[in-house]
Amino acid sequence: MMKQGLALAGMLFAAAAAAQGLADPTRPPAALASAGSGAAAGGPVLQSVMLSPGRKVAMISGEMVVLGERYGSARLVRLTESEAELKDGTETIVLSLYPQVRKLPAGRVQRAETRTGTGKTKK
């Protein structure tokens, strides 16, 4: 009975030690985590936008800013689902929730496939 208890304790200890080496699969990569801070990016970073009928709030570099309130010396003057506009005197700063995404008008989209008169797709 003593040997079985020791064997069980040894297996539990080994499993706990092995689990310590596992990385959290939900944690963002280190490059993304450091890009989210305003100091690392060189300026304010729009992290999220919360819009409701009664309240419009932006999370800018870890600080909640209500539409019309100040972030540093700038005022939050416009807020959409993906952008926040700060006005600092004559300077306007537009923060994008997805700065790496560039939108194009629908007419300018280039398609890799074109349609033929037969209704088939030609590549």
Stockholm file with secondary structure:
# STOCKHOLM 1.0

chainA/1-123         MMKQGLALAGMLFAAAAAAQGLADPTRPPAALASAGSGAAAGGPVLQSVMLSPGRKVAMISGEMVVLGERYGSARLVRLTESEAELKDGTETIVLSLYPQVRKLPAGRVQRAETRTGTGKTKK
#=GR chainA/1-123 SS CHHHHHHHHHHHHHHHHHHHTCCCTTSCCHHHHHHTSHHHHTSCCEEEEEECSSCEEEEETTEEEETTSEETTEEEEEECSSEEEEEETTEEEEEESSTTCCCCCGGGCCCSCEECTTSCEEC
#=GC SS_cons         CHHHHHHHHHHHHHHHHHHHTCCCTTSCCHHHHHHTSHHHHTSCCEEEEEECSSCEEEEETTEEEETTSEETTEEEEEECSSEEEEEETTEEEEEESSTTCCCCCGGGCCCSCEECTTSCEEC
//
